[in-house]
């Protein structure tokens, strides 16, 4: 329930704070993605979300 209250940027930063790759791999595997692909998608979605939220051009 706590994760529903976090912003996407905070969730992305929390994901990047994991030193051990085991939790990252578990999350990426849940979505049937490689870790590098999942991390890239998280970064891209975070950037697009911020641009849309602040009325910037894509």
mmCIF file of the N, C-alpha and C atoms, coordinates in Angstrom:
data_MODEL
# 
_entry.id   MODEL 
# 
loop_
_atom_site.group_PDB 
_atom_site.id 
_atom_site.type_symbol 
_atom_site.label_atom_id 
_atom_site.label_alt_id 
_atom_site.label_comp_id 
_atom_site.label_asym_id 
_atom_site.label_entity_id 
_atom_site.label_seq_id 
_atom_site.pdbx_PDB_ins_code 
_atom_site.Cartn_x 
_atom_site.Cartn_y 
_atom_site.Cartn_z 
_atom_site.occupancy 
_atom_site.B_iso_or_equiv 
_atom_site.pdbx_formal_charge 
_atom_site.auth_seq_id 
_atom_site.auth_comp_id 
_atom_site.auth_asym_id 
_atom_site.auth_atom_id 
_atom_site.pdbx_PDB_model_num 
ATOM 1   N N  . UNK A 1 1  ? 0.823  -1.177  0.000   1.00 0.00 ? 1  UNK A N  1 
ATOM 2   C CA . UNK A 1 1  ? 0.000  0.000   0.000   1.00 0.00 ? 1  UNK A CA 1 
ATOM 3   C C  . UNK A 1 1  ? 0.877  1.254   0.000   1.00 0.00 ? 1  UNK A C  1 
ATOM 4   N N  . UNK A 1 2  ? 2.008  1.186   0.628   1.00 0.00 ? 2  UNK A N  1 
ATOM 5   C CA . UNK A 1 2  ? 2.896  2.354   0.671   1.00 0.00 ? 2  UNK A CA 1 
ATOM 6   C C  . UNK A 1 2  ? 3.381  2.717   -0.727  1.00 0.00 ? 2  UNK A C  1 
ATOM 7   N N  . UNK A 1 3  ? 3.646  1.706   -1.548  1.00 0.00 ? 3  UNK A N  1 
ATOM 8   C CA . UNK A 1 3  ? 4.140  1.981   -2.894  1.00 0.00 ? 3  UNK A CA 1 
ATOM 9   C C  . UNK A 1 3  ? 3.118  2.722   -3.742  1.00 0.00 ? 3  UNK A C  1 
ATOM 10  N N  . UNK A 1 4  ? 1.842  2.578   -3.432  1.00 0.00 ? 4  UNK A N  1 
ATOM 11  C CA . UNK A 1 4  ? 0.814  3.306   -4.176  1.00 0.00 ? 4  UNK A CA 1 
ATOM 12  C C  . UNK A 1 4  ? 0.848  4.796   -3.869  1.00 0.00 ? 4  UNK A C  1 
ATOM 13  N N  . UNK A 1 5  ? 1.415  5.168   -2.736  1.00 0.00 ? 5  UNK A N  1 
ATOM 14  C CA . UNK A 1 5  ? 1.467  6.572   -2.344  1.00 0.00 ? 5  UNK A CA 1 
ATOM 15  C C  . UNK A 1 5  ? 2.714  7.285   -2.851  1.00 0.00 ? 5  UNK A C  1 
ATOM 16  N N  . UNK A 1 6  ? 3.726  6.526   -3.262  1.00 0.00 ? 6  UNK A N  1 
ATOM 17  C CA . UNK A 1 6  ? 4.965  7.125   -3.731  1.00 0.00 ? 6  UNK A CA 1 
ATOM 18  C C  . UNK A 1 6  ? 4.803  7.668   -5.147  1.00 0.00 ? 6  UNK A C  1 
ATOM 19  N N  . UNK A 1 7  ? 5.534  8.725   -5.434  1.00 0.00 ? 7  UNK A N  1 
ATOM 20  C CA . UNK A 1 7  ? 5.560  9.214   -6.806  1.00 0.00 ? 7  UNK A CA 1 
ATOM 21  C C  . UNK A 1 7  ? 6.419  8.265   -7.645  1.00 0.00 ? 7  UNK A C  1 
ATOM 22  N N  . UNK A 1 8  ? 6.292  8.344   -8.951  1.00 0.00 ? 8  UNK A N  1 
ATOM 23  C CA . UNK A 1 8  ? 7.055  7.444   -9.807  1.00 0.00 ? 8  UNK A CA 1 
ATOM 24  C C  . UNK A 1 8  ? 8.542  7.734   -9.693  1.00 0.00 ? 8  UNK A C  1 
ATOM 25  N N  . UNK A 1 9  ? 8.912  8.991   -9.544  1.00 0.00 ? 9  UNK A N  1 
ATOM 26  C CA . UNK A 1 9  ? 10.315 9.356   -9.383  1.00 0.00 ? 9  UNK A CA 1 
ATOM 27  C C  . UNK A 1 9  ? 10.907 8.772   -8.111  1.00 0.00 ? 9  UNK A C  1 
ATOM 28  N N  . UNK A 1 10 ? 10.149 8.806   -7.030  1.00 0.00 ? 10 UNK A N  1 
ATOM 29  C CA . UNK A 1 10 ? 10.602 8.224   -5.770  1.00 0.00 ? 10 UNK A CA 1 
ATOM 30  C C  . UNK A 1 10 ? 10.723 6.716   -5.893  1.00 0.00 ? 10 UNK A C  1 
ATOM 31  N N  . UNK A 1 11 ? 9.784  6.094   -6.576  1.00 0.00 ? 11 UNK A N  1 
ATOM 32  C CA . UNK A 1 11 ? 9.838  4.654   -6.792  1.00 0.00 ? 11 UNK A CA 1 
ATOM 33  C C  . UNK A 1 11 ? 11.060 4.281   -7.630  1.00 0.00 ? 11 UNK A C  1 
ATOM 34  N N  . UNK A 1 12 ? 11.348 5.061   -8.657  1.00 0.00 ? 12 UNK A N  1 
ATOM 35  C CA . UNK A 1 12 ? 12.514 4.825   -9.502  1.00 0.00 ? 12 UNK A CA 1 
ATOM 36  C C  . UNK A 1 12 ? 13.804 4.995   -8.695  1.00 0.00 ? 12 UNK A C  1 
ATOM 37  N N  . UNK A 1 13 ? 13.880 6.038   -7.881  1.00 0.00 ? 13 UNK A N  1 
ATOM 38  C CA . UNK A 1 13 ? 15.063 6.244   -7.041  1.00 0.00 ? 13 UNK A CA 1 
ATOM 39  C C  . UNK A 1 13 ? 15.224 5.127   -6.017  1.00 0.00 ? 13 UNK A C  1 
ATOM 40  N N  . UNK A 1 14 ? 14.142 4.664   -5.455  1.00 0.00 ? 14 UNK A N  1 
ATOM 41  C CA . UNK A 1 14 ? 14.188 3.552   -4.506  1.00 0.00 ? 14 UNK A CA 1 
ATOM 42  C C  . UNK A 1 14 ? 14.703 2.292   -5.189  1.00 0.00 ? 14 UNK A C  1 
ATOM 43  N N  . UNK A 1 15 ? 14.249 2.046   -6.403  1.00 0.00 ? 15 UNK A N  1 
ATOM 44  C CA . UNK A 1 15 ? 14.712 0.899   -7.181  1.00 0.00 ? 15 UNK A CA 1 
ATOM 45  C C  . UNK A 1 15 ? 16.214 0.986   -7.430  1.00 0.00 ? 15 UNK A C  1 
ATOM 46  N N  . UNK A 1 16 ? 16.707 2.172   -7.723  1.00 0.00 ? 16 UNK A N  1 
ATOM 47  C CA . UNK A 1 16 ? 18.137 2.348   -8.004  1.00 0.00 ? 16 UNK A CA 1 
ATOM 48  C C  . UNK A 1 16 ? 19.006 2.280   -6.763  1.00 0.00 ? 16 UNK A C  1 
ATOM 49  N N  . UNK A 1 17 ? 18.432 2.425   -5.584  1.00 0.00 ? 17 UNK A N  1 
ATOM 50  C CA . UNK A 1 17 ? 19.208 2.390   -4.350  1.00 0.00 ? 17 UNK A CA 1 
ATOM 51  C C  . UNK A 1 17 ? 19.586 0.986   -3.913  1.00 0.00 ? 17 UNK A C  1 
ATOM 52  N N  . UNK A 1 18 ? 18.982 -0.035  -4.508  1.00 0.00 ? 18 UNK A N  1 
ATOM 53  C CA . UNK A 1 18 ? 19.345 -1.405  -4.158  1.00 0.00 ? 18 UNK A CA 1 
ATOM 54  C C  . UNK A 1 18 ? 20.789 -1.652  -4.559  1.00 0.00 ? 18 UNK A C  1 
ATOM 55  N N  . UNK A 1 19 ? 21.629 -2.026  -3.585  1.00 0.00 ? 19 UNK A N  1 
ATOM 56  C CA . UNK A 1 19 ? 23.027 -2.338  -3.875  1.00 0.00 ? 19 UNK A CA 1 
ATOM 57  C C  . UNK A 1 19 ? 23.115 -3.755  -4.431  1.00 0.00 ? 19 UNK A C  1 
ATOM 58  N N  . UNK A 1 20 ? 22.377 -4.657  -3.819  1.00 0.00 ? 20 UNK A N  1 
ATOM 59  C CA . UNK A 1 20 ? 22.329 -6.044  -4.259  1.00 0.00 ? 20 UNK A CA 1 
ATOM 60  C C  . UNK A 1 20 ? 21.389 -6.142  -5.456  1.00 0.00 ? 20 UNK A C  1 
ATOM 61  N N  . UNK A 1 21 ? 21.785 -6.875  -6.480  1.00 0.00 ? 21 UNK A N  1 
ATOM 62  C CA . UNK A 1 21 ? 20.953 -6.969  -7.677  1.00 0.00 ? 21 UNK A CA 1 
ATOM 63  C C  . UNK A 1 21 ? 19.841 -8.000  -7.544  1.00 0.00 ? 21 UNK A C  1 
ATOM 64  N N  . UNK A 1 22 ? 19.830 -8.781  -6.462  1.00 0.00 ? 22 UNK A N  1 
ATOM 65  C CA . UNK A 1 22 ? 18.802 -9.813  -6.307  1.00 0.00 ? 22 UNK A CA 1 
ATOM 66  C C  . UNK A 1 22 ? 17.390 -9.234  -6.294  1.00 0.00 ? 22 UNK A C  1 
ATOM 67  N N  . UNK A 1 23 ? 17.106 -8.174  -5.504  1.00 0.00 ? 23 UNK A N  1 
ATOM 68  C CA . UNK A 1 23 ? 15.746 -7.607  -5.562  1.00 0.00 ? 23 UNK A CA 1 
ATOM 69  C C  . UNK A 1 23 ? 15.414 -6.994  -6.929  1.00 0.00 ? 23 UNK A C  1 
ATOM 70  N N  . UNK A 1 24 ? 16.404 -6.386  -7.552  1.00 0.00 ? 24 UNK A N  1 
ATOM 71  C CA . UNK A 1 24 ? 16.180 -5.799  -8.872  1.00 0.00 ? 24 UNK A CA 1 
ATOM 72  C C  . UNK A 1 24 ? 15.822 -6.889  -9.882  1.00 0.00 ? 24 UNK A C  1 
ATOM 73  N N  . UNK A 1 25 ? 16.556 -7.990  -9.830  1.00 0.00 ? 25 UNK A N  1 
ATOM 74  C CA . UNK A 1 25 ? 16.273 -9.098  -10.746 1.00 0.00 ? 25 UNK A CA 1 
ATOM 75  C C  . UNK A 1 25 ? 14.897 -9.694  -10.500 1.00 0.00 ? 25 UNK A C  1 
ATOM 76  N N  . UNK A 1 26 ? 14.504 -9.794  -9.237  1.00 0.00 ? 26 UNK A N  1 
ATOM 77  C CA . UNK A 1 26 ? 13.186 -10.341 -8.912  1.00 0.00 ? 26 UNK A CA 1 
ATOM 78  C C  . UNK A 1 26 ? 12.079 -9.453  -9.475  1.00 0.00 ? 26 UNK A C  1 
ATOM 79  N N  . UNK A 1 27 ? 12.251 -8.140  -9.369  1.00 0.00 ? 27 UNK A N  1 
ATOM 80  C CA . UNK A 1 27 ? 11.244 -7.204  -9.881  1.00 0.00 ? 27 UNK A CA 1 
ATOM 81  C C  . UNK A 1 27 ? 11.197 -7.269  -11.410 1.00 0.00 ? 27 UNK A C  1 
ATOM 82  N N  . UNK A 1 28 ? 12.367 -7.255  -12.053 1.00 0.00 ? 28 UNK A N  1 
ATOM 83  C CA . UNK A 1 28 ? 12.420 -7.317  -13.514 1.00 0.00 ? 28 UNK A CA 1 
ATOM 84  C C  . UNK A 1 28 ? 11.851 -8.642  -14.021 1.00 0.00 ? 28 UNK A C  1 
ATOM 85  N N  . UNK A 1 29 ? 12.155 -9.735  -13.331 1.00 0.00 ? 29 UNK A N  1 
ATOM 86  C CA . UNK A 1 29 ? 11.642 -11.042 -13.742 1.00 0.00 ? 29 UNK A CA 1 
ATOM 87  C C  . UNK A 1 29 ? 10.126 -11.123 -13.586 1.00 0.00 ? 29 UNK A C  1 
ATOM 88  N N  . UNK A 1 30 ? 9.579  -10.410 -12.620 1.00 0.00 ? 30 UNK A N  1 
ATOM 89  C CA . UNK A 1 30 ? 8.125  -10.382 -12.440 1.00 0.00 ? 30 UNK A CA 1 
ATOM 90  C C  . UNK A 1 30 ? 7.438  -9.858  -13.703 1.00 0.00 ? 30 UNK A C  1 
ATOM 91  N N  . UNK A 1 31 ? 8.089  -8.911  -14.370 1.00 0.00 ? 31 UNK A N  1 
ATOM 92  C CA . UNK A 1 31 ? 7.542  -8.335  -15.597 1.00 0.00 ? 31 UNK A CA 1 
ATOM 93  C C  . UNK A 1 31 ? 8.093  -9.016  -16.845 1.00 0.00 ? 31 UNK A C  1 
ATOM 94  N N  . UNK A 1 32 ? 8.818  -10.117 -16.669 1.00 0.00 ? 32 UNK A N  1 
ATOM 95  C CA . UNK A 1 32 ? 9.390  -10.907 -17.763 1.00 0.00 ? 32 UNK A CA 1 
ATOM 96  C C  . UNK A 1 32 ? 10.320 -10.069 -18.636 1.00 0.00 ? 32 UNK A C  1 
ATOM 97  N N  . UNK A 1 33 ? 11.166 -9.250  -17.979 1.00 0.00 ? 33 UNK A N  1 
ATOM 98  C CA . UNK A 1 33 ? 12.116 -8.401  -18.684 1.00 0.00 ? 33 UNK A CA 1 
ATOM 99  C C  . UNK A 1 33 ? 13.519 -8.616  -18.122 1.00 0.00 ? 33 UNK A C  1 
ATOM 100 N N  . UNK A 1 34 ? 14.511 -8.372  -18.957 1.00 0.00 ? 34 UNK A N  1 
ATOM 101 C CA . UNK A 1 34 ? 15.887 -8.363  -18.480 1.00 0.00 ? 34 UNK A CA 1 
ATOM 102 C C  . UNK A 1 34 ? 16.085 -7.132  -17.597 1.00 0.00 ? 34 UNK A C  1 
ATOM 103 N N  . UNK A 1 35 ? 17.022 -7.202  -16.686 1.00 0.00 ? 35 UNK A N  1 
ATOM 104 C CA . UNK A 1 35 ? 17.249 -6.102  -15.750 1.00 0.00 ? 35 UNK A CA 1 
ATOM 105 C C  . UNK A 1 35 ? 17.641 -4.820  -16.478 1.00 0.00 ? 35 UNK A C  1 
ATOM 106 N N  . UNK A 1 36 ? 18.489 -4.926  -17.485 1.00 0.00 ? 36 UNK A N  1 
ATOM 107 C CA . UNK A 1 36 ? 18.904 -3.725  -18.217 1.00 0.00 ? 36 UNK A CA 1 
ATOM 108 C C  . UNK A 1 36 ? 17.727 -3.079  -18.952 1.00 0.00 ? 36 UNK A C  1 
ATOM 109 N N  . UNK A 1 37 ? 16.858 -3.901  -19.511 1.00 0.00 ? 37 UNK A N  1 
ATOM 110 C CA . UNK A 1 37 ? 15.682 -3.387  -20.218 1.00 0.00 ? 37 UNK A CA 1 
ATOM 111 C C  . UNK A 1 37 ? 14.726 -2.725  -19.227 1.00 0.00 ? 37 UNK A C  1 
ATOM 112 N N  . UNK A 1 38 ? 14.475 -3.394  -18.101 1.00 0.00 ? 38 UNK A N  1 
ATOM 113 C CA . UNK A 1 38 ? 13.560 -2.842  -17.105 1.00 0.00 ? 38 UNK A CA 1 
ATOM 114 C C  . UNK A 1 38 ? 14.075 -1.514  -16.565 1.00 0.00 ? 38 UNK A C  1 
ATOM 115 N N  . UNK A 1 39 ? 15.369 -1.448  -16.272 1.00 0.00 ? 39 UNK A N  1 
ATOM 116 C CA . UNK A 1 39 ? 15.941 -0.212  -15.749 1.00 0.00 ? 39 UNK A CA 1 
ATOM 117 C C  . UNK A 1 39 ? 15.844 0.907   -16.790 1.00 0.00 ? 39 UNK A C  1 
ATOM 118 N N  . UNK A 1 40 ? 16.085 0.584   -18.046 1.00 0.00 ? 40 UNK A N  1 
ATOM 119 C CA . UNK A 1 40 ? 15.975 1.567   -19.121 1.00 0.00 ? 40 UNK A CA 1 
ATOM 120 C C  . UNK A 1 40 ? 14.544 2.073   -19.255 1.00 0.00 ? 40 UNK A C  1 
ATOM 121 N N  . UNK A 1 41 ? 13.581 1.162   -19.177 1.00 0.00 ? 41 UNK A N  1 
ATOM 122 C CA . UNK A 1 41 ? 12.170 1.558   -19.271 1.00 0.00 ? 41 UNK A CA 1 
ATOM 123 C C  . UNK A 1 41 ? 11.758 2.439   -18.101 1.00 0.00 ? 41 UNK A C  1 
ATOM 124 N N  . UNK A 1 42 ? 12.236 2.092   -16.908 1.00 0.00 ? 42 UNK A N  1 
ATOM 125 C CA . UNK A 1 42 ? 11.909 2.911   -15.722 1.00 0.00 ? 42 UNK A CA 1 
ATOM 126 C C  . UNK A 1 42 ? 12.447 4.326   -15.910 1.00 0.00 ? 42 UNK A C  1 
ATOM 127 N N  . UNK A 1 43 ? 13.668 4.433   -16.402 1.00 0.00 ? 43 UNK A N  1 
ATOM 128 C CA . UNK A 1 43 ? 14.275 5.739   -16.612 1.00 0.00 ? 43 UNK A CA 1 
ATOM 129 C C  . UNK A 1 43 ? 13.509 6.522   -17.676 1.00 0.00 ? 43 UNK A C  1 
ATOM 130 N N  . UNK A 1 44 ? 13.135 5.878   -18.757 1.00 0.00 ? 44 UNK A N  1 
ATOM 131 C CA . UNK A 1 44 ? 12.398 6.539   -19.837 1.00 0.00 ? 44 UNK A CA 1 
ATOM 132 C C  . UNK A 1 44 ? 11.016 6.984   -19.379 1.00 0.00 ? 44 UNK A C  1 
ATOM 133 N N  . UNK A 1 45 ? 10.308 6.114   -18.692 1.00 0.00 ? 45 UNK A N  1 
ATOM 134 C CA . UNK A 1 45 ? 8.970  6.458   -18.205 1.00 0.00 ? 45 UNK A CA 1 
ATOM 135 C C  . UNK A 1 45 ? 9.041  7.611   -17.222 1.00 0.00 ? 45 UNK A C  1 
ATOM 136 N N  . UNK A 1 46 ? 10.052 7.604   -16.371 1.00 0.00 ? 46 UNK A N  1 
ATOM 137 C CA . UNK A 1 46 ? 10.222 8.691   -15.405 1.00 0.00 ? 46 UNK A CA 1 
ATOM 138 C C  . UNK A 1 46 ? 10.469 10.015  -16.126 1.00 0.00 ? 46 UNK A C  1 
ATOM 139 N N  . UNK A 1 47 ? 11.292 10.005  -17.170 1.00 0.00 ? 47 UNK A N  1 
ATOM 140 C CA . UNK A 1 47 ? 11.560 11.223  -17.926 1.00 0.00 ? 47 UNK A CA 1 
ATOM 141 C C  . UNK A 1 47 ? 10.334 11.741  -18.653 1.00 0.00 ? 47 UNK A C  1 
ATOM 142 N N  . UNK A 1 48 ? 9.582  10.850  -19.293 1.00 0.00 ? 48 UNK A N  1 
ATOM 143 C CA . UNK A 1 48 ? 8.365  11.247  -20.011 1.00 0.00 ? 48 UNK A CA 1 
ATOM 144 C C  . UNK A 1 48 ? 7.321  11.774  -19.035 1.00 0.00 ? 48 UNK A C  1 
ATOM 145 N N  . UNK A 1 49 ? 7.164  11.099  -17.901 1.00 0.00 ? 49 UNK A N  1 
ATOM 146 C CA . UNK A 1 49 ? 6.196  11.533  -16.899 1.00 0.00 ? 49 UNK A CA 1 
ATOM 147 C C  . UNK A 1 49 ? 6.524  12.939  -16.396 1.00 0.00 ? 49 UNK A C  1 
ATOM 148 N N  . UNK A 1 50 ? 7.800  13.213  -16.128 1.00 0.00 ? 50 UNK A N  1 
ATOM 149 C CA . UNK A 1 50 ? 8.196  14.530  -15.637 1.00 0.00 ? 50 UNK A CA 1 
ATOM 150 C C  . UNK A 1 50 ? 7.966  15.609  -16.687 1.00 0.00 ? 50 UNK A C  1 
ATOM 151 N N  . UNK A 1 51 ? 8.268  15.295  -17.935 1.00 0.00 ? 51 UNK A N  1 
ATOM 152 C CA . UNK A 1 51 ? 8.044  16.285  -18.989 1.00 0.00 ? 51 UNK A CA 1 
ATOM 153 C C  . UNK A 1 51 ? 6.556  16.593  -19.149 1.00 0.00 ? 51 UNK A C  1 
ATOM 154 N N  . UNK A 1 52 ? 5.720  15.575  -19.102 1.00 0.00 ? 52 UNK A N  1 
ATOM 155 C CA . UNK A 1 52 ? 4.269  15.783  -19.220 1.00 0.00 ? 52 UNK A CA 1 
ATOM 156 C C  . UNK A 1 52 ? 3.721  16.549  -18.018 1.00 0.00 ? 52 UNK A C  1 
ATOM 157 N N  . UNK A 1 53 ? 4.202  16.208  -16.840 1.00 0.00 ? 53 UNK A N  1 
ATOM 158 C CA . UNK A 1 53 ? 3.691  16.845  -15.628 1.00 0.00 ? 53 UNK A CA 1 
ATOM 159 C C  . UNK A 1 53 ? 4.064  18.327  -15.564 1.00 0.00 ? 53 UNK A C  1 
ATOM 160 N N  . UNK A 1 54 ? 5.183  18.697  -16.172 1.00 0.00 ? 54 UNK A N  1 
ATOM 161 C CA . UNK A 1 54 ? 5.643  20.073  -16.105 1.00 0.00 ? 54 UNK A CA 1 
ATOM 162 C C  . UNK A 1 54 ? 5.454  20.808  -17.436 1.00 0.00 ? 54 UNK A C  1 
ATOM 163 N N  . UNK A 1 55 ? 4.583  20.286  -18.289 1.00 0.00 ? 55 UNK A N  1 
ATOM 164 C CA . UNK A 1 55 ? 4.186  20.916  -19.540 1.00 0.00 ? 55 UNK A CA 1 
ATOM 165 C C  . UNK A 1 55 ? 5.397  21.223  -20.432 1.00 0.00 ? 55 UNK A C  1 
ATOM 166 N N  . UNK A 1 56 ? 6.320  20.288  -20.484 1.00 0.00 ? 56 UNK A N  1 
ATOM 167 C CA . UNK A 1 56 ? 7.495  20.429  -21.324 1.00 0.00 ? 56 UNK A CA 1 
ATOM 168 C C  . UNK A 1 56 ? 7.254  19.737  -22.660 1.00 0.00 ? 56 UNK A C  1 
ATOM 169 N N  . UNK A 1 57 ? 8.095  20.002  -23.624 1.00 0.00 ? 57 UNK A N  1 
ATOM 170 C CA . UNK A 1 57 ? 7.977  19.352  -24.917 1.00 0.00 ? 57 UNK A CA 1 
ATOM 171 C C  . UNK A 1 57 ? 8.663  17.999  -24.885 1.00 0.00 ? 57 UNK A C  1 
ATOM 172 N N  . UNK A 1 58 ? 8.071  17.041  -25.608 1.00 0.00 ? 58 UNK A N  1 
ATOM 173 C CA . UNK A 1 58 ? 8.678  15.710  -25.685 1.00 0.00 ? 58 UNK A CA 1 
ATOM 174 C C  . UNK A 1 58 ? 9.590  15.624  -26.868 1.00 0.00 ? 58 UNK A C  1 
# 
